[in-house]
Amino acid sequence: MRLQSGPVSVLHCLGRISSNRDMFLYRTYLSAFARPALAAALLAAGAPAVAGVTYQLGRPSAAPGETVQIQAVFFNDGDAVARWEPADQLVVQWRGADGAIIRSLATLADGGAPLSIPVNNFARVAWSTVVPYQASGLQALAIEGEPTMMALDVTGRETGTLASVPAEGPVIDPQTGEPVPVAAVTAAGAQPDVGPAPTDAAQAEHRAQPTAFDHFRSALSEYQPMYFAVGTRGRTTARFQISAKYRLFTPTGGRPATFGENFYLGYTQTSLWDLQGDSMPFVDTTFNPSVFWLSDKLWTSSGQNWRLGLNTGVEHMSNGKSGDESRSLNDAYVAPALHYRFDSGSTLTFSPKIKAYFDVEDENPDYSDYAGHVDWQLRWAQDNGAVVSALYRQGASSRRTTQLDFAWPLRRTWLNMNGYLHLQYFNGYGETLLGYNRRNESQFRVGLSIVP
């Protein structure tokens, strides 16, 4: 049972035919058997699903005795939090071409608990059911109490005469019956004269071997915020940061990650650039590689509003310089993250980062007196909206550091472009690693962020 963020298309939220493969099976079924009662039932399935729930089968074909999944998505497109309590069991009707109807049970996969779905979010659950041994041929599946109908080919183990037969023939205009121009068909990513069977499409997806670059790309993701911002107090400077993390082991088969699959390599680089100098030199750059264990969801409340995560590891920080300007240190840290999901569609995160320093370089032995041992971090993020974050550090002898960041998606402005408008306020110590013991006056910067 999962709660997920993000919009779902209108077509996905309608209680219509669940996918293109089901559409193929429905049309074939109706044309082959022309059952008036079944046709009327299929037409009735065009009504919107009750309470924003849409259903689909996890596979197009199965043999009698095999287990199939009935998947459901609940989408909340209202203006307030929605509450959904999936049934522990569903009664499924199996309707065959010969008019026979079989009733069986489907059981919720992960146990039932009421879900609170915020606005513009959705939850996905699944029930498991066994194909009745009496069922054969193309079956129309209905869930009792729901205006939904699905199709399953029960003529064999992925060798059914309907689900495994390619669709030979041109793509036609349903109003005129004439073939659609070849250019329009190829533009849709289809072949003009033949379409793959549902089982072939599923097997082709399963057979596709990812390349080395695919593996790399799927394991690489954003880590810390990435931005470029300019300020003019004292002199014109730019502060920018790039950051990424690489997952060492990728979970397979859609299952939850094991403990060992939550290890990452991280890299963050932060620079201060003097834009006013003759040669526009870099004032300082902090290189920050790390290795850590990360899980965004160690625990979730029954209502899905509260969530606890954890990031713990070791990291190195240095500025790559030598002599008196060399700065370097290491730390081991623990950073729990408590998230609260508001019903209006935003998330508040409190994540203190607790650090223990070791192997601190002689040029900066008192680093902890200025940076402290805890990064107090608070972040509030709207769905497709504002992102506000705050960082506070408390060193010795009232040495305090405050950083505030605000980001707004540029797609929601007249520019309609990627990225975010980024505003940053900094006051205190450690704007650079070189100047960790130098107090900076209040500095406001404005720029662009890629990851807020």
C-alpha positions in Angstrom: 0.0 0.0 0.0 1.6 3.2 -1.1 0.9 7.0 -0.9 2.5 9.0 -3.6 2.8 12.6 -4.6 2.1 14.2 -7.9 -0.7 14.7 -10.4 -2.4 11.9 -12.4 -3.8 12.5 -15.8 -7.5 12.9 -16.2 -7.7 9.8 -18.4 -6.1 7.7 -15.6 -8.6 8.9 -13.1 -11.6 7.9 -15.2 -13.2 4.5 -14.5 -12.8 3.5 -18.1 -11.0 0.7 -19.8 -7.7 0.5 -17.8 -5.2 0.5 -20.6 -4.7 0.1 -24.4 -4.2 -3.6 -24.0 -7.6 -3.9 -22.3 -9.2 -1.8 -25.1 -7.8 -4.4 -27.6 -9.3 -7.3 -25.6 -12.7 -5.5 -25.2 -13.0 -4.8 -28.9 -12.0 -8.3 -29.9 -14.4 -9.8 -27.3 -17.3 -7.8 -28.5 -16.7 -8.4 -32.2 -16.1 -12.1 -31.6 -19.1 -12.9 -29.4 -21.5 -9.9 -29.8 -23.1 -10.5 -26.5 -25.7 -7.6 -26.0 -25.7 -7.9 -22.3 -21.9 -7.8 -22.1 -21.7 -4.9 -24.5 -24.1 -2.9 -22.4 -22.0 -3.6 -19.3 -18.9 -2.4 -21.1 -20.6 0.8 -22.1 -21.8 1.3 -18.6 -18.1 1.1 -17.5 -17.5 4.4 -19.3 -18.9 6.3 -16.3 -16.4 7.9 -13.9 -15.2 5.7 -11.1 -16.7 6.1 -7.7 -14.7 8.3 -5.3 -11.9 8.8 -7.8 -10.8 5.2 -7.9 -9.7 3.5 -11.1 -8.8 -0.2 -11.4 -6.7 -2.3 -13.7 -5.2 -5.8 -13.9 -1.5 -6.3 -13.4 -1.2 -8.6 -16.5 -3.2 -9.3 -19.7 -3.2 -13.1 -19.6 -3.1 -15.9 -17.0 -3.9 -19.6 -16.8 -6.5 -21.1 -14.4 -5.0 -21.4 -11.0 -2.6 -18.6 -11.4 -2.6 -15.5 -9.2 -3.3 -12.0 -10.7 -3.3 -8.6 -9.1 -6.1 -6.1 -9.3 -4.5 -2.7 -8.9 -6.4 0.4 -7.8 -5.4 4.1 -7.7 -7.3 6.6 -5.6 -6.7 10.2 -6.8 -7.7 13.2 -4.8 -8.5 16.2 -7.1 -10.7 17.9 -4.5 -9.9 20.9 -2.3 -9.5 19.0 1.0 -7.8 15.9 2.3 -9.6 12.7 1.3 -9.9 9.6 3.4 -9.9 6.2 1.8 -10.2 2.8 3.5 -9.5 0.0 1.0 -11.6 -3.1 1.5 -9.8 -6.1 2.9 -11.5 -8.2 0.3 -13.3 -7.6 -3.0 -15.9 -9.8 -4.7 -14.9 -10.3 -8.3 -17.2 -11.5 -11.0 -15.8 -13.5 -13.9 -18.0 -13.2 -17.0 -17.3 -15.6 -19.8 -18.3 -15.5 -23.5 -20.7 -18.3 -22.9 -22.7 -16.2 -20.4 -21.3 -18.1 -17.4 -20.6 -16.0 -14.3 -18.2 -17.0 -11.5 -17.8 -15.1 -8.3 -14.5 -15.2 -6.3 -12.6 -13.2 -3.7 -9.6 -10.9 -4.0 -7.5 -10.1 -0.9 -5.7 -6.9 -0.1 -2.0 -7.5 -0.4 -0.5 -5.5 2.5 -3.2 -5.3 5.1 -5.8 -2.6 5.4 -5.5 0.7 7.1 -7.4 4.0 6.5 -5.4 6.4 4.2 -5.5 10.2 4.2 -4.7 11.4 0.7 -3.7 15.1 0.5 -5.0 17.3 -2.4 -3.4 16.5 -5.8 -1.9 13.2 -4.5 -2.8 9.6 -5.0 -2.6 6.2 -3.2 -2.1 2.9 -4.9 -3.1 -0.5 -3.5 -3.4 -4.0 -4.9 -5.5 -7.1 -4.2 -4.5 -10.7 -5.2 -6.9 -13.2 -6.6 -6.6 -16.7 -8.2 -8.0 -17.3 -11.7 -10.9 -19.9 -11.2 -10.3 -23.3 -12.7 -13.7 -23.1 -14.3 -12.8 -20.0 -16.2 -11.6 -20.2 -19.8 -11.3 -17.9 -22.8 -11.6 -14.2 -22.6 -13.0 -13.1 -19.2 -14.6 -9.8 -18.4 -13.9 -9.0 -14.7 -16.2 -6.8 -12.6 -15.8 -5.7 -9.0 -19.1 -5.9 -7.2 -20.2 -2.4 -6.2 -17.9 -0.6 -8.7 -18.8 0.6 -12.2 -15.6 -0.9 -13.6 -14.9 -3.8 -16.0 -11.6 -5.3 -17.0 -10.5 -8.0 -19.4 -8.2 -11.0 -18.9 -7.3 -13.7 -21.4 -7.6 -17.1 -19.6 -6.8 -19.3 -22.6 -3.3 -20.4 -21.5 0.0 -19.5 -19.8 0.8 -16.4 -21.9 -0.2 -18.2 -25.0 -3.9 -17.2 -25.2 -5.4 -16.9 -28.7 -6.5 -13.4 -28.0 -3.8 -11.8 -25.8 -0.9 -13.4 -27.8 -2.1 -12.7 -31.3 -0.7 -9.6 -33.0 -3.3 -7.1 -34.3 -2.8 -7.2 -38.1 -4.4 -4.4 -40.1 -4.2 -0.7 -40.5 -5.2 1.8 -37.8 -8.6 3.2 -38.8 -10.5 6.4 -38.1 -13.4 5.2 -36.0 -15.8 7.7 -37.5 -15.1 7.1 -41.2 -13.7 3.6 -41.1 -10.8 4.8 -43.4 -7.1 4.1 -42.6 -5.3 6.8 -40.7 -2.4 8.3 -42.7 0.8 6.4 -42.1 2.7 9.5 -41.0 0.2 10.0 -38.1 0.5 6.4 -37.0 4.3 6.4 -37.0 4.2 9.7 -35.1 2.3 7.9 -32.4 5.1 5.4 -32.2 3.2 2.5 -33.8 3.6 0.3 -36.9 1.2 1.1 -39.8 0.1 -2.5 -40.6 0.5 -4.5 -37.4 0.4 -4.0 -33.6 2.0 -6.2 -31.0 -0.1 -8.5 -28.8 -0.4 -7.5 -25.2 1.7 -10.4 -24.0 4.4 -9.6 -26.6 4.6 -6.0 -25.4 5.0 -7.2 -21.8 7.6 -9.8 -22.7 9.5 -7.2 -24.9 9.6 -4.9 -21.9 10.9 -7.7 -19.7 13.5 -8.7 -22.3 14.9 -5.2 -22.9 18.4 -5.2 -21.5 19.5 -1.8 -20.0 22.8 -0.4 -21.1 25.6 0.6 -18.8 24.5 4.2 -19.2 21.0 3.2 -18.2 22.3 1.7 -15.0 24.4 4.8 -14.3 21.5 7.2 -15.0 19.0 5.3 -12.9 21.4 5.2 -9.9 22.3 8.9 -10.1 20.0 11.5 -8.4 20.0 14.9 -6.8 21.3 15.3 -3.3 21.8 18.8 -1.8 20.3 22.0 -3.4 21.9 23.2 -6.7 21.8 26.9 -7.4 23.7 29.9 -8.8 23.0 33.2 -7.0 24.6 36.7 -7.1 25.0 39.3 -4.4 26.5 42.8 -4.4 27.2 43.7 -0.7 30.8 44.8 -0.4 31.6 43.5 -3.9 29.8 41.5 -6.5 30.2 37.8 -5.9 28.4 34.6 -7.0 27.8 31.6 -4.8 26.9 28.4 -6.5 26.5 24.7 -5.5 26.3 21.4 -7.4 25.5 18.1 -5.8 24.5 14.5 -6.6 24.4 11.1 -5.1 25.0 7.7 -6.6 23.2 4.5 -5.3 25.6 1.6 -5.0 23.0 -1.2 -5.2 19.7 -0.8 -7.0 16.6 -2.8 -5.8 15.1 -5.0 -8.5 11.6 -6.3 -9.2 9.8 -3.3 -7.7 10.4 -4.6 -4.1 11.4 -2.3 -1.2 15.1 -1.8 -0.8 17.0 -4.0 1.7 19.4 -2.5 4.3 22.4 -3.0 2.0 20.7 -1.4 -1.0 20.4 2.0 0.8 24.2 2.9 0.6 25.2 5.9 -1.5 28.2 7.9 -2.6 27.6 11.7 -2.5 29.4 14.7 -3.8 28.7 18.4 -3.2 30.8 21.3 -4.3 30.2 24.9 -3.1 32.1 27.9 -4.6 32.3 31.6 -4.0 33.3 33.5 -7.2 34.5 37.1 -7.2 32.8 38.6 -10.3 34.3 42.0 -9.7 38.0 41.2 -9.6 40.3 41.8 -12.6 40.5 38.1 -13.5 37.2 37.1 -11.8 39.0 34.7 -9.5 37.4 32.1 -7.3 37.6 33.1 -3.6 37.2 29.5 -2.4 35.7 26.2 -3.3 34.6 23.5 -0.8 34.9 19.9 -2.0 32.6 17.6 0.0 32.6 13.9 -0.9 30.7 11.5 1.3 29.5 7.9 1.8 26.2 7.4 3.6 23.2 5.2 4.3 19.9 6.8 3.4 16.2 5.8 3.8 13.4 8.3 3.2 10.8 6.1 4.9 11.8 4.2 8.0 8.4 4.7 9.5 5.0 6.0 8.3 2.0 6.8 10.4 -1.2 5.0 9.8 -2.8 8.1 8.3 0.3 8.6 6.0 0.8 12.2 7.3 3.9 11.6 9.3 7.1 10.0 8.0 10.5 9.4 9.5 13.7 9.0 7.4 17.4 8.8 8.2 20.7 9.8 6.6 23.9 8.7 8.4 27.5 8.5 7.1 30.9 10.1 6.9 32.1 13.0 4.8 35.2 14.9 4.0 35.5 18.6 3.4 38.5 20.5 2.0 39.2 23.5 -0.2 42.0 21.9 -2.3 44.6 24.6 -1.3 48.0 24.2 0.3 50.0 26.1 2.9 48.3 28.6 5.2 45.1 28.6 3.1 44.6 24.9 3.3 41.4 23.8 5.1 40.4 20.2 5.7 38.3 18.1 8.1 36.2 15.0 8.4 33.0 14.2 10.3 30.7 11.3 11.0 27.0 12.4 11.2 23.5 11.3 11.9 20.6 13.2 10.3 17.1 12.0 11.2 14.3 13.6 9.1 10.8 14.0 10.3 8.3 14.9 7.6 4.7 16.1 8.0 2.4 16.1 5.1 -0.3 18.9 5.2 -3.7 18.2 3.8 -3.4 21.2 1.5 -0.5 19.6 -0.5 2.8 20.7 1.1 5.4 19.0 3.3 7.3 20.3 6.3 10.6 18.6 7.1 12.7 18.9 10.3 16.2 17.4 9.9 18.9 18.2 12.4 22.4 17.0 11.3 24.5 16.0 14.3 28.2 15.9 13.6 31.3 14.5 15.3 34.6 15.8 13.8 37.8 13.8 13.3 41.1 14.2 11.5 40.8 18.0 11.6 43.7 19.8 9.9 46.1 21.8 11.9 45.2 25.0 9.9 41.6 24.8 11.2 41.7 23.1 14.6 38.9 25.3 16.1 36.4 24.7 13.2 33.7 23.4 15.6 33.9 26.6 17.7 32.5 28.4 14.7 30.3 25.8 12.9 29.1 24.0 16.0 28.1 20.3 16.1 24.5 20.5 14.8 23.0 21.8 11.5 19.5 22.7 12.5 17.5 22.4 9.2 13.9 23.2 8.4 12.2 22.9 5.0 8.7 23.6 3.7 7.9 22.6 0.2 4.6 23.0 -1.8 3.7 20.7 -4.6 4.7 22.5 -7.7 5.1 25.7 -5.7 7.3 27.5 -3.2 10.2 25.9 -1.4 11.5 27.6 1.8 14.4 26.3 3.8 16.3 27.5 6.9 19.7 26.5 8.3 21.0 27.5 11.8 24.3 26.7 13.4 25.4 27.6 16.9 29.1 27.7 17.7 30.9 28.7 20.8 30.8 32.1 22.4 27.5 33.2 20.6 28.9 32.5 17.2 25.8 32.0 15.1 25.1 31.3 11.5 21.8 31.7 9.6 21.0 30.9 6.0 17.5 31.3 4.5 16.6 30.1 1.0 13.4 30.7 -1.1 12.7 29.1 -4.4 9.7 29.6 -6.8 9.2 27.5 -10.0 9.7 29.6 -13.1 7.1 27.5 -14.9 4.5 29.3 -12.9 5.7 32.7 -14.2 5.4 34.4 -17.5 8.8 33.0 -18.5 7.4 29.4 -18.4 10.9 28.0 -18.1 12.6 25.2 -16.2 14.3 25.9 -12.9 13.4 28.1 -9.9 13.9 31.7 -9.0 16.3 31.5 -6.0 16.7 34.0 -3.2 19.3 33.5 -0.5 20.1 35.3 2.8 23.3 34.5 4.7 24.6 35.9 8.0 27.4 34.5 10.2 30.4 32.2 9.8 31.5 29.7 7.2 30.2 31.1 3.9 33.5 29.6 2.6 35.7 26.9 4.2 38.7 29.2 3.9 36.9 31.9 5.9 35.3 29.5 8.4 36.4 31.8 11.3 35.5 35.1 9.5 32.1 36.7 10.2 30.1 37.7 7.1 27.7 40.6 7.3 24.1 40.0 6.0 24.3 39.1 2.3 21.3 38.8 0.0 21.7 36.9 -3.3 19.3 36.2 -6.2 19.7 33.7 -9.0 18.6 30.4 -10.5 18.3 27.0 -8.8 17.9 23.6 -10.5 17.2 21.7 -7.3 15.8 23.9 -4.5 
